[in-house]
Amino acid sequence: VWANENSREAIYAAMLRRETFGTTGPQIKVRFFGGWGFEADDVVSPELVARGYAVGVPMGGTLKGKSKKKGPPSFLVWATKDANSGNLDRIQIIKGWVDPSGARHEKIYNITWSGKRKLNAEGELPAVGNTVDAAKASYTNTIGAAELSAVWTDPDFDRKLHAFYYARVLEIPTPRWSTYDAVKLGIDIPGELPATIQERAYTSPIWYRPKSKKVAKD
């Protein structure tokens, strides 16, 4: 949780406002804000977190549609690696929405990544690479980045539709726990198990709620 202090009251307050994130194990840290008015320079500002709260809402919050704000929302995301784990591969934002017919949709956007890779026409990103030596259950941090950040604006925004957004942070490939066990026990990795895994972190969503229509009174 992102709490003001390490106390029971502050931690429970953070849980109640849903300002929480999870990881698959490593202590990756991630901040995620949504609002109107974020700028590209905000990601390098020493006041990034203060800017996030001032301009928008944090993970777990709700963006309310307003008629005077007809443009798409933007999202400020920052992540840093676990000092004792793999570098970061990329940050993605996952968007979900329900269309007017009631059908549910979900889309993954790659918004920032390590290295000089480029998105293809479908928005897909080439793999970061793999430094894992499965025979030794080891890897190197010669690829990836220690920190990633970005401001992203939804290119497919429809202000009339309810939606949610959450951030997902991926590490570079590292040995899977079963690979570590196999090396320690001096046995082969069972054939059906992958040798590597990409650990990750994921935030609570930010919800977008359209402006409600006024109901005429008798």
N, C-alpha and C positions, 0 to 999 in steps of 0.2 A: 504494500500500500504506500501511497505518497501521503505522509502525515506531517503535521507541523512539528511534532516532537515524538519521542519514543515513550509514550504513555498510553495507558489503556484507553483513556478518554479520546485522545487524538487518533489512535488507531481505529477505534470503533466509528468515530466520526467519518474517517476516510472510507471505511467500508460502507457506511450508510449512503455516502454520496457516490459510491461506486468508482472511486478514483484508485483503481487497482489494476495490476497486471500479473501475468503468470509466465513461467518459463518451464522448459522441459528438464531443467537441472542447473545449468550454469547461471551465475549471478549477473546476467545481462541487465542493464538498466535502460528504461525507455520512457520518454515523456511524449505526450500526444495531446494536441490542442486543436480545436476547430472553431472557426469564426469567419467574420468578414473583415478584410483589411490587413491580413498578414502579408508581409513583403519578403522578397528573397533574402534581403540582408538580415532578417531576423534570426536566421540560423547561425550566424557568426557573432551575434550580439552577446556580450557578457550578461545581459539582462534577458536572456531567452525565456526563462521561466516566468519572470515578472511580466514580460510582454505577452506570453501565452495567456495568463490569467486576465490581463488588462483588455486584450482584444477579443478573446473568445472564451470557450469553456474547456475544461480538461476532460480526459477520458472518463466515461461514465456520465457525462453531462448531456444536456439537450439543447440543440439549436432550434430556436423558434422562428418560423418564417414570418417575414414582415413585408408589407407591400412596398416600403421604401427601399428595401434591399432585395432587388430582383435578380442580382447576379448570383453566380455560384459561390458556395462557401469554399474557403481554403483551409488547409490543415498544416500545422507545424509539428514536425516529428523529429525527435533526436534520440539516438541510441549509442551506448558505449559497451564495449566487450567486457566480459569477465576477465580479470587479470590472469587467471589461471586456466583459461580455456581458449578456444579458437577465435581467430579474428572474425569480423562480420563480412558476410557475403552481400546482403542487400536488405532494404526495407521495402515492404509491400503495404499497400492499403487495400483492404477488402471492403467492398461496398455491397450491401444488400438492399433490395427494394421490392415493393409490391406494385404491379402495374394496375391500371384502372379496371382490368378484367379480374383482378384478384390473384393473378399468377405471380409466383415468387421468383426473384432473380438474384444472382450473385456474380460479381466480377472482381478479378484480381488485377491490381495495377502495380507494376514495378515502378517505384518513384525515385529511388536513389540506390547506388551500388558502388562497389569497390572496382578499381581498375578502369580500363578504357573500353569496356564493352559497350555495345550499342544495341538498342531495341530493334527488333525486326518490325515488319509492317503490321503484324498481329499483336505487337506490344510484348512479345516474349523476349527474354534475356538469355544470352548464352550462359552456360554453366561457369562458375567461378574457377573451376579446376579442382585438383585433388592431390594433396601431398601425403596422404596416408600410406604408410608402409605396414600392410596387414600382418606380415610375418613378425614384425617387432611391436605391433600395436602402438605405433608412434606417428606423429605428424609434425609439420613445421608451419609457423605463421609467416611464411614468405609470400603468401597471397592473402587477399582480404584487407580489411581496414579496421583500425582500432576504434574508430568512431564514424558515424554517419548521421547526416541531418539533411532536411529538405523542407521546403514549402511546396505544397501540391494543391492545385485547384481542380475540382471535379469537372472534366470536360463533357460529361454526360448528364449534368444536373437538370432535374425537372422540379421546379419549386412547388409543384402541386402534389408530388408523391412523397409519402413517408419513406425514409431511408435510414440506414445505419452505416457507420464506417468504423473499422478498427485497424490498427497497425500490427504488422507481423514482422519480426526481425529474424533473419536467418544467419547462422554461423556458416563458416566454411566446413567442408566435411572433416569429421574427426572419427577415430575408431569407435565402433559401437561397443557397448558393455560386453557383449558376447565375444568380441574380438579380444578384448583385454583378458577375459576369462580363459579363452583358448590358449593364448600365449602363456599365461601364468601356469596353466595345467599341462602345457606341452602337448596339446592335441590340435587336430585340424578344426577349423571353424565348420560347424555343421552346414552342409551344402545349401540348405534352404534359407539360411540367415545372411543378410547383407553384412559386409565387413565394415561399412561406414554408416554414419548418421549425420544429419544436419540439425543440430540442436537449435532451439528457437525461443523467442519470447513473443507474447501477444497481449494486447491491451484490452481493457474493457471498451465497448463501443461508445461512440458519440452518436446520439440519435438526432435525426432531423425531423422536425414536426412542422408540417405546412401551416400557414395561417388558417385558422378555423373560420368558416363562413358564419356570418351572423344570422340567427334565426328570427324571422319576422314575428312580432308579437301581435296578438289580437287587440 
